[in-house]
Amino acid sequence: MPPHLTVVIINRDKTSADAIETLLRKFGAVVKIAGIAPDLADGLRVVQFANPNLVILKVDDIETGTEEVKLLLQRFPRLSVFVTSTQKDSDWILKLMRAGASEYILEPVEMGDLAESIQKITRIWAPMPAEILGGGKICSVYNPIGGMGTTTVAVNLAAFLAQKNEKVALVDLNLFSGDVASFLNMNPTYTLSSITSNVSRLDASFLMSVMTKHSSGIYVLTEPVEVDETANITTEQINRVLAMLRTVFTYIIIDTGGSLMGCNSTTFESSDYILFNTVLSLPSLKNAKRYLTAMEKRGLRKEKIKLIVNRYLPRADIRVQDAEKVLDYKVFVTIPNDYNEVIASINKGLPVVNISPRSPVSISIAQLAELLKTRFLDDAARAVPTGKRP
């Protein structure tokens, strides 16, 4: 089968060029390397001769790089240009994208970033090796109404996973009433709408440039500031964002709320697990029953939904066993009621698991995280064909 994509590399840094060449060769027949040039002058000659689909251009200086991208596209209008750079500055990304670059890839270039970019311009969606595709796990924390402590669970679950040296994203998809930024005392420059309004240019570098790293180690993507921006977000855009998050992060924790339609429906379909968060009160359980039934009718498998009882009091009128009987779900984890610890953490803008790791709430969150990690490992083991298990 002939190659789908012909590539020229323009890169004066031999180590960098060799690394990119090595990654490209892993695509086999999908990609053909037509030439490697140390500078633009030689690169233009190679492009003229080889007529490639793609140039991967290293940029060390923003002004020079912008002019080089413009020149390449002026002479070869059908060409796609990927820029690679060590610069994480979002101004660099925007300026080079405006000059015409299709993708901006941060160096050292990683296989997931390169594969995602190549897939976008070639529309190759055939199965690829596991090391090429992103394998991040998505876990949504959900209750349709506010006041259940859903954000508390999401924030602390993400923070605990980040303590274990995992790369963790926390995404606020409670689009009309999100609280993640408030809980973490953040005022980010960029939000979800910064991505969705530029989704055609989305790659790993652009994603990381708009996410904000919290002192707890979590990378945070908050809901849009303006309601009008929220109204313009589509399910297709959310799908693109979630797919990219999988390629970058080990775990993606999503704080959700509201109806089962639109972006929530898309998010739940993409999630590996949905943590349905409730409390042991009669109105809450009645509402939980309605929504759990509706989720199953929409095709969300029961095994995918895990029931979390938040603000648990052992001597409450309604027992865990009563909730399990009413909802027809086993309780996955109970998180004790500790109002003072939780409020103190919110006021400080730090998760409970960071400021009070030995508190009952923190211990329960740790249990939740470890149970989820075990489920993820079990799922991965079941996905390996018989005879190919390690």
Backbone hydrogen bonds, N-H to C=O, Kabsch-Sander energy under -0.5 kcal/mol:
donor,donor_aa,acceptor,acceptor_aa,energy
4,H,30,V,-0.9
5,L,30,V,-1.5
7,V,32,K,-2.9
8,V,54,L,-2.2
9,I,35,G,-2.5
10,I,8,V,-0.5
10,I,56,I,-2.6
11,N,9,I,-0.6
11,N,37,A,-2.7
14,K,12,R,-0.9
17,A,13,D,-2.8
18,D,14,K,-2.9
19,A,15,T,-1.9
20,I,16,S,-2.1
21,E,17,A,-2.5
22,T,18,D,-2.3
23,L,19,A,-1.9
24,L,20,I,-2.5
25,R,21,E,-1.9
26,K,22,T,-0.6
26,K,23,L,-1.1
27,F,24,L,-1.7
28,G,25,R,-1.4
30,V,27,F,-1.8
31,V,28,G,-1.2
32,K,5,L,-3.0
34,A,7,V,-3.2
34,A,32,K,-0.8
35,G,7,V,-0.9
37,A,9,I,-3.2
43,G,39,D,-2.5
44,L,40,L,-3.0
45,R,41,A,-1.2
46,V,42,D,-2.1
47,V,43,G,-2.7
48,Q,44,L,-2.4
49,F,45,R,-1.9
50,A,46,V,-3.2
51,N,47,V,-2.4
53,N,6,T,-1.8
54,L,6,T,-2.1
55,V,80,S,-2.5
56,I,8,V,-2.5
57,L,55,V,-0.7
57,L,82,F,-3.1
58,K,10,I,-2.4
59,V,84,T,-2.8
65,G,61,D,-3.0
66,T,62,I,-2.3
67,E,63,E,-1.9
68,E,64,T,-2.4
69,V,65,G,-2.4
70,K,66,T,-2.1
71,L,67,E,-2.4
72,L,68,E,-2.4
73,L,69,V,-2.1
74,Q,70,K,-2.0
75,R,71,L,-2.2
76,F,72,L,-2.3
79,L,76,F,-2.0
80,S,53,N,-2.1
82,F,55,V,-2.8
83,V,103,E,-2.8
84,T,57,L,-2.4
85,S,105,I,-1.7
92,W,89,D,-0.5
93,I,89,D,-1.6
94,L,90,S,-2.6
95,K,91,D,-2.4
96,L,92,W,-2.5
97,M,93,I,-2.4
98,R,94,L,-2.3
99,A,95,K,-1.3
100,G,96,L,-0.6
100,G,97,M,-1.0
101,A,96,L,-2.3
102,S,81,V,-2.7
103,E,81,V,-1.1
105,I,83,V,-3.3
106,L,104,Y,-0.5
107,E,85,S,-3.0
114,L,110,E,-2.2
115,A,111,M,-2.9
116,E,112,G,-2.2
117,S,113,D,-2.0
118,I,114,L,-2.5
119,Q,115,A,-2.6
120,K,116,E,-1.6
121,I,117,S,-1.4
122,T,118,I,-1.9
123,R,119,Q,-2.3
125,W,123,R,-0.8
132,I,129,P,-1.7
133,L,129,P,-1.7
136,G,246,R,-1.8
137,K,250,T,-2.6
139,C,252,I,-2.9
140,S,273,Y,-2.3
141,V,254,I,-3.3
142,Y,140,S,-0.5
142,Y,275,L,-3.0
143,N,256,T,-0.7
153,V,149,G,-2.0
154,A,150,T,-2.4
155,V,151,T,-3.0
156,N,152,T,-2.1
157,L,153,V,-2.5
158,A,154,A,-2.3
159,A,155,V,-2.2
160,F,156,N,-2.3
161,L,157,L,-2.1
162,A,158,A,-2.1
163,Q,159,A,-1.4
164,K,160,F,-0.7
164,K,161,L,-1.0
165,N,162,A,-1.3
166,E,161,L,-1.1
168,V,166,E,-0.8
169,A,251,Y,-2.5
170,L,219,Y,-2.8
171,V,253,I,-2.7
172,D,221,L,-2.8
173,L,171,V,-1.0
173,L,255,D,-2.1
175,L,173,L,-1.7
177,S,174,N,-0.8
178,G,174,N,-0.7
183,F,179,D,-2.7
184,L,180,V,-1.8
185,N,182,S,-1.1
186,M,181,A,-2.9
192,L,222,T,-2.5
194,S,191,T,-1.4
195,I,191,T,-0.7
195,I,192,L,-1.3
196,T,192,L,-2.4
197,S,193,S,-2.0
198,N,195,I,-1.9
199,V,196,T,-0.9
201,R,198,N,-2.0
202,L,199,V,-1.5
205,S,104,Y,-0.5
207,L,203,D,-2.7
208,M,204,A,-2.4
209,S,205,S,-1.7
210,V,206,F,-1.0
210,V,207,L,-1.0
211,M,207,L,-1.0
212,T,220,V,-2.4
214,H,212,T,-0.6
214,H,218,I,-3.1
217,G,214,H,-2.2
219,Y,168,V,-2.5
220,V,212,T,-3.6
220,V,218,I,-0.6
221,L,170,L,-2.5
230,T,226,E,-1.4
231,A,227,V,-1.9
232,N,228,D,-0.8
232,N,229,E,-0.6
233,I,230,T,-1.6
238,I,234,T,-2.0
239,N,235,T,-2.4
240,R,236,E,-2.0
241,V,237,Q,-2.4
242,L,238,I,-2.7
243,A,239,N,-2.3
244,M,240,R,-2.1
245,L,241,V,-2.5
246,R,242,L,-1.9
247,T,243,A,-0.9
247,T,244,M,-0.6
248,V,244,M,-0.9
248,V,245,L,-0.9
249,F,245,L,-2.7
250,T,167,K,-1.9
251,Y,167,K,-1.7
252,I,137,K,-3.1
253,I,169,A,-3.1
253,I,251,Y,-0.5
254,I,139,C,-2.5
254,I,252,I,-0.5
255,D,171,V,-2.6
256,T,141,V,-2.6
256,T,254,I,-0.6
258,G,144,P,-1.0
264,N,261,M,-1.3
265,S,261,M,-0.6
266,T,262,G,-1.8
267,T,263,C,-2.6
268,F,264,N,-2.7
269,E,265,S,-2.0
270,S,266,T,-1.6
271,S,267,T,-1.0
272,D,138,I,-2.4
273,Y,138,I,-1.5
274,I,304,K,-2.6
275,L,140,S,-3.7
276,F,274,I,-0.9
276,F,306,K,-2.3
277,N,142,Y,-2.7
277,N,275,L,-0.8
278,T,308,I,-2.6
281,S,279,V,-1.7
285,L,281,S,-2.6
286,K,282,L,-2.3
287,N,283,P,-2.2
288,A,284,S,-2.6
289,K,285,L,-2.5
290,R,286,K,-1.7
291,Y,287,N,-2.2
292,L,288,A,-3.0
293,T,289,K,-2.1
294,A,290,R,-1.9
295,M,291,Y,-2.6
296,E,292,L,-1.9
297,K,293,T,-2.1
298,R,294,A,-1.4
299,G,296,E,-1.8
300,L,295,M,-2.1
301,R,299,G,-0.7
304,K,301,R,-1.2
305,I,301,R,-0.7
305,I,302,K,-1.0
306,K,274,I,-3.1
306,K,304,K,-0.5
307,L,330,K,-0.7
308,I,276,F,-2.9
308,I,306,K,-0.5
309,V,333,V,-2.2
310,N,278,T,-3.4
310,N,308,I,-0.7
312,Y,335,I,-2.7
316,A,313,L,-2.0
319,R,317,D,-0.6
323,A,319,R,-1.9
324,E,320,V,-2.6
325,K,321,Q,-1.9
326,V,322,D,-2.4
327,L,323,A,-2.7
328,D,324,E,-1.6
329,Y,324,E,-0.8
332,F,307,L,-2.9
333,V,307,L,-1.1
335,I,309,V,-3.0
337,N,312,Y,-1.9
338,D,336,P,-0.7
342,V,338,D,-2.1
343,I,339,Y,-2.8
344,A,340,N,-2.2
345,S,341,E,-1.9
346,I,342,V,-2.2
347,N,343,I,-2.5
348,K,344,A,-1.4
349,G,345,S,-0.9
349,G,346,I,-0.6
350,L,345,S,-2.2
354,N,351,P,-1.2
355,I,351,P,-1.8
356,S,352,V,-2.9
359,S,356,S,-1.9
363,I,359,S,-2.3
364,S,360,P,-2.1
365,I,361,V,-2.3
366,A,362,S,-2.4
367,Q,363,I,-2.0
368,L,364,S,-2.4
369,A,365,I,-2.6
370,E,366,A,-2.4
371,L,367,Q,-2.3
372,L,368,L,-2.3
373,K,369,A,-2.4
374,T,370,E,-2.1
375,R,371,L,-2.1
376,F,372,L,-2.7
377,L,373,K,-2.2
378,D,374,T,-2.5
379,D,375,R,-2.7
380,A,376,F,-2.2
381,A,377,L,-2.2
382,R,378,D,-2.2
383,A,379,D,-1.4
384,V,380,A,-0.7
384,V,381,A,-0.8
388,K,385,P,-2.1
